[in-house]
């Protein structure tokens, strides 16, 4: 077998494993009650040893649980958490619109709602400033996590293991003279963002543009979005950021979090 053929076969096996794993989860969901290993294997059309191996991996990640007394398998709470997070992601745009509008009424700077998609920040909603000079991002547009206000707010608020997985995959590219391109410097910046509850982009993504952002949390205490305000550096000076924009953005993000069921303190 050639090296190319072997690589193709290996890729096919990986895809097959994912397909089999999803079949197990779908079967457990369809039955709506704990299932014996033998019945589950029969339902998905796989041998018992294969299903047992896949179940062991799923249990390790919290997606499946095994009843102590009966030995039967059922969906774990991780499935419920992911499902709720998906619903929050679908609802957050509609829920967040009034808070973006209030920010613009208060500050008259462009307000954005941003979510995480893989290793990028995605703009899902925006209310524009009425000023002649203003910052506009395309809805559906993508931006790096490491040099944008919203991206850093989300990245800092992720569980540590998830944050590190993303940091391992992204490449820090210099956008301006102020862009953080050293991974350890970025980790220190994210720790500070998490400590103070908001992030700043001080011309790190684009010269002449500043941004302040704060994370939005769901009922599980998981970050699902960020609210940001962006504008020209000539207006978003240090004094204005501290006195007006930071408190306004933090308040809006917390109010939206409360609306999504968040009951913690940030």
C-alpha positions in Angstrom: 0.0 0.0 0.0 1.3 3.4 -0.9 1.8 6.2 1.7 -1.1 8.2 0.1 -3.4 5.2 0.2 -2.6 4.5 3.8 -3.3 8.1 4.7 -6.6 7.9 2.9 -7.5 4.7 4.7 -6.6 6.3 8.1 -8.7 9.3 7.4 -11.7 7.1 6.5 -11.3 5.2 9.7 -11.4 8.4 11.7 -14.6 9.5 9.9 -16.1 6.0 10.5 -15.3 6.3 14.3 -17.1 9.7 14.4 -20.1 8.3 12.5 -20.4 5.3 14.9 -20.1 7.6 17.9 -22.9 9.8 16.7 -25.0 6.8 16.0 -24.6 5.7 19.6 -25.6 9.1 20.9 -28.6 9.3 18.6 -29.8 5.8 19.6 -29.6 6.6 23.3 -31.5 9.8 22.7 -34.2 8.0 20.6 -34.8 5.3 23.3 -35.2 7.9 26.1 -34.2 5.4 28.8 -31.1 3.5 29.8 -30.0 0.7 27.4 -28.1 -2.5 28.0 -24.8 -2.8 26.1 -26.0 -5.7 24.0 -29.2 -4.0 22.9 -27.4 -0.8 22.1 -24.8 -2.7 20.0 -27.6 -4.4 18.1 -29.5 -1.2 17.4 -26.4 0.5 15.9 -25.3 -2.6 14.1 -21.9 -2.9 15.7 -20.2 -5.6 17.7 -20.3 -5.3 21.5 -16.5 -4.7 21.9 -16.6 -1.7 19.5 -19.6 -0.1 21.2 -18.0 -0.7 24.6 -14.8 1.1 23.5 -16.7 4.1 22.1 -18.9 4.3 25.2 -15.8 4.3 27.4 -14.6 7.4 25.6 -18.0 9.1 25.7 -18.2 8.5 29.5 -14.8 10.0 29.9 -16.0 13.2 28.4 -19.4 13.2 30.2 -21.5 12.5 27.2 -22.7 9.1 28.4 -23.3 7.7 31.9 -23.6 4.1 33.1 -26.0 3.2 35.9 -24.2 1.6 38.8 -26.8 -1.0 39.6 -28.1 -2.1 36.2 -25.0 -1.4 34.1 -27.2 0.3 31.5 -26.1 3.3 29.5 -27.8 6.7 29.2 -27.0 10.2 27.9 -24.8 12.3 30.3 -25.4 15.9 31.4 -22.8 17.1 28.9 -25.3 16.5 26.1 -27.8 18.7 28.0 -25.2 21.4 28.5 -24.3 21.4 24.8 -27.9 21.5 23.7 -28.7 24.4 26.0 -25.6 26.2 24.8 -26.8 25.7 21.2 -30.2 27.2 22.1 -28.5 30.1 23.8 -26.4 30.8 20.7 -29.6 30.8 18.6 -31.4 33.0 21.1 -28.7 35.4 22.0 -29.0 37.6 18.9 -32.6 38.3 19.5 -32.1 38.7 23.2 -29.1 41.0 22.8 -30.6 43.5 20.3 -32.2 45.8 23.0 -28.9 46.1 24.8 -27.0 47.1 21.7 -29.7 49.7 21.0 -29.4 51.1 24.5 -25.6 51.3 24.2 -25.9 53.4 21.0 -28.6 55.6 22.6 -26.3 56.2 25.6 -22.9 56.5 23.8 -23.6 56.9 20.1 -20.8 54.5 19.2 -21.3 51.3 17.2 -22.3 48.3 19.3 -21.7 44.7 18.3 -22.8 41.2 19.4 -20.1 38.6 18.7 -20.0 34.8 19.1 -17.3 32.2 18.9 -17.0 29.9 15.9 -14.1 27.5 16.0 -11.0 29.8 16.3 -12.7 33.0 15.2 -15.0 35.7 16.4 -18.1 36.2 14.3 -20.3 39.3 14.3 -23.9 38.2 14.5 -25.6 41.6 15.2 -24.7 45.3 15.2 -26.3 48.6 15.8 -24.5 51.5 14.1 -23.6 54.9 15.5 -25.3 57.9 13.8 -21.9 59.7 13.7 -20.4 60.4 10.4 -17.1 58.7 11.4 -17.9 55.3 12.8 -16.8 51.7 12.8 -18.8 49.1 10.9 -18.3 45.4 10.8 -20.1 43.2 8.3 -22.7 40.9 9.9 -21.4 37.4 9.5 -17.9 38.8 9.2 -15.1 37.0 11.0 -12.2 38.4 13.1 -9.2 37.0 15.0 -9.8 36.2 18.7 -6.4 37.4 19.9 -6.4 41.0 18.7 -10.1 42.1 19.0 -12.0 43.2 22.1 -14.8 40.8 21.7 -12.5 38.0 20.7 -10.3 38.4 23.8 -13.4 38.7 26.0 -14.7 35.4 24.8 -11.3 33.6 24.7 -10.4 34.7 28.2 -13.7 33.4 29.6 -13.5 29.9 28.1 -12.7 26.9 30.3 -8.9 26.7 30.6 -8.5 23.5 28.6 -10.7 24.8 25.8 -8.8 28.1 25.7 -5.5 26.3 25.5 -6.7 24.1 22.7 -7.6 27.2 20.7 -4.3 28.9 21.5 -2.5 25.8 20.3 -4.3 26.1 16.9 -4.2 29.8 16.1 -1.3 31.8 14.6 -0.6 35.2 16.1 -0.1 37.5 13.2 0.9 41.1 13.6 -1.9 43.5 12.4 -0.5 46.7 13.9 2.5 47.8 16.0 0.3 47.1 19.1 -0.7 43.5 18.2 0.2 40.9 20.8 2.2 38.2 18.9 3.9 36.4 21.8 1.8 33.6 23.3 2.9 34.1 26.9 2.1 37.8 26.6 -1.3 36.9 25.3 -1.9 34.5 28.2 -1.1 37.3 30.6 -3.4 39.6 28.8 -6.3 37.1 28.9 -5.7 36.5 32.6 -6.1 40.2 33.2 -9.2 40.3 31.0 -10.8 37.6 33.1 -9.8 39.3 36.4 -11.3 42.7 35.5 -14.3 41.5 33.5 -13.7 43.3 30.2 -11.2 43.5 27.4 -9.7 46.3 25.4 -8.5 46.5 21.8 -6.3 49.5 21.7 -5.5 49.6 18.0 -4.3 46.0 18.0 -6.5 45.0 15.1 -6.5 48.2 13.1 -4.7 51.5 13.5 -6.9 54.3 14.7 -9.6 52.0 16.1 -10.3 51.2 19.7 -12.8 48.7 21.2 -14.1 47.7 24.6 -15.9 44.4 25.1 -17.4 42.2 27.9 -18.4 38.5 27.9 -22.0 37.3 27.9 -22.8 34.2 30.1 -25.6 31.6 29.9 -27.4 29.8 32.7 -24.5 27.3 33.1 -22.0 30.1 33.6 -20.5 29.5 30.1 -19.5 32.3 27.9 -21.8 32.4 24.8 -21.0 35.8 23.3 -19.5 39.2 23.8 -20.9 42.7 23.5 -18.4 45.3 22.2 -18.3 49.0 21.3 -15.9 50.2 18.7 -14.9 53.6 17.4 -12.1 55.9 16.4 -9.2 56.3 18.8 -9.7 60.1 18.6 -13.0 59.7 20.5 -12.4 56.6 22.5 -9.6 58.1 24.6 -8.6 56.7 27.9 -10.8 59.0 30.0 -13.9 58.3 27.9 -13.3 54.6 28.1 -12.9 54.6 31.9 -15.7 57.0 32.6 -18.4 55.9 30.2 -17.8 53.0 27.8 -16.4 50.4 30.0 -19.2 50.7 32.6 -21.8 50.8 29.9 -20.6 47.7 28.1 -20.1 45.7 31.3 -23.6 46.6 32.4 -25.2 45.7 29.1 -23.3 42.3 29.0 -24.4 41.5 32.5 -28.0 42.4 31.8 -28.0 40.2 28.8 -26.4 37.4 30.8 -29.1 37.7 33.4 -31.7 37.5 30.6 -30.1 34.2 29.5 -30.4 32.8 33.0 -27.0 33.6 34.4 -27.1 33.9 38.2 -23.5 34.3 39.1 -21.4 37.3 39.9 -19.0 38.9 37.3 
